[in-house]
């Protein structure tokens, strides 16, 4: 983090002061801006409240989307946040900002103990500006997952899964509330870029696998992938998700694991979130040891939080089958993004402690998928995953 003194920082701070003055009815002075790292099109700052007449928190986080709407054409916005490197189909910076503002509104309306991340203090849709509570100098989850202490790594992964489960349990049945906020802000629910990206990409991967490595998925594998795709728009276990669960959007502070950046927030089948973690965060090029033992520990930690609202997930066969479908579609999608020699796309992916070579990340994901499929008894998916991993190993040496 770096202290900043010059424009555009001063513009963002001044805009936040005006916003907070309108909200409180009294002048607010913000000082000592510190850069928290934006995505290129955003400025994210921590500031201190020097004048605080209405008991605002001592420090705040300001985020402003600086890119004007006319510059954000369909599919021209590189989602350098990591989740969708191919761009946002049909969306732009304003859509992402509005969805984030709505997501923070929704999350802040939850009970304090159920909020998955920072709370919303104020927002200005026209200025594309939000002011949030400051979660402090927390530890990125990526740093905790590269520790030498294997037990500590397992505990961190279980804590991550547990926090996901708490978020899901707290938001079940509230999708209409979220949709109403979207409509009020002018964001169509049909404009969910996550679902659109998955729907458009997955069918093309089958051809890509055949052409690139000579592996053609069989009918059972294709059916499993189709079930996984359906989870993004349907599913029986729908709950809120920030959607962009890259490790540098996951931090740990005194309150536990917390989630940041809700630009693609929305409702989807909750098994997609836990499967995302089981797939080593497929929107990034992460690589770390995720043995079947660790995977099962994470699943149990997540299930403990949600089984009370979804009793059917108490059955291992039901839960593991659903997670396998979700994990398959994530690994397929990650392969679709990163298998081509698209250096610009690969270069745009976030860099953090878990980042590794493309070959290492993809091979590890397919091997983990094969191991979980073998555990669940799905030989078709296991054979497919093992075959793809073997071809990648041959090609990349």
Buried (B, 14 or more C-beta within 10 A) or exposed (E): EEEBEEEEBEEBBEBBBBBBBEBBEEEBBBEBBBBBEBBEBBBBBBBBBEEBEEEBBEBBBBBBBBBEEEEBEEBEBBBBBBBBBBBBBBBBBBBBBBBBBBBBBBBBBBEEEEBBBBBBBBBBBEBBBBBBBBBEEBEBBBBBBEEEEEEEBBBBBBBBBBBBBBBBBBBBEBBEBBBEBBEEBEBEBEBBBBBBBBBEBBEEBBEBBEEBBEBBBEEBBBEBBEBBBBBBBEBEBBBBBBBBBBBBBBBBEEEEBBBBBBBBBBBBBBBBBBBBBBBBBBBBBBBBEBEEEBBBBBBBBBBBBBBEBBEEBEEBEEBBBBBBBBBBBBBBBBBBBBBEEEEEBBEBBBEBBBBBEBBBBBBBBBBBBBBBBBBBEBEBBBBBBBBBBBBBEEEEE
